[in-house]
Amino acid sequence: KLERAIEVLGRRSAIRQLEKAYSRRGEELSQLNDIGVKLSAERDINKLLELILQKSREITVADAGSLYLVEPAQEGGNGNGDRLRFKLPQTDSVAVSDFQEYTVPLDKTSIAGYVAVTGEPVNVADAYNLPPGSPYTISRSFDEKSGYRSRSMLVVPMKDHKEVVIGVVQLINKKRDPEAVLQSASLV
């Protein structure tokens, strides 16, 4: 009888876990649907880009993020080729009020460039200790100026309906607690 009771309790526990997982999945699908509605309704490109980055950070519980756009070379231009425009930063932990847009060459030397060129996402556990043989590097200039510490990164391509990479979303420092503020390197 004891074995039967333990078996029944185990099944009940498994059923409760499945019910919780099913409920979470339903909530996640509802959130994604809401995001899709908001994205399709927004007509202002700058607000749309902010919304894409904000919602990407919310879904992944990332402390910070950056959004880059691919800029094709202009015909008859100066020969610099395609560029990647650093369009937008967001963070919960440090101010980015003095941000100025800039471009970098569209190549595999930066992590955002690598993702834009290959169309493949990159997940890095520690941006300062990249895996041996990584073709890309991480710029530490923002961290050095602000005192921030970029650690984990998930960098994903943004593709259009034809699967052409049009930009890159870089998500930085996944948090255990969505409300946490990572003001010091030790908290990261």
Secondary structure, DSSP 8 states (H G I E B T S, - for coil): -HHHHHHHHHHHHHHHHHHHHHHHHHHHHHHHHHHHHHHHH---HHHHHHHHHHHHHHHHTEEEEEEEEEE---TTS-S---EEEEEEEEESSS--TT---EEEESSTTBHHHHHHHH---EEES-TTS--TT-S-B---HHHHHH------EEEEEEE-TTS-EEEEEEEEEE-SSTT----STTT-
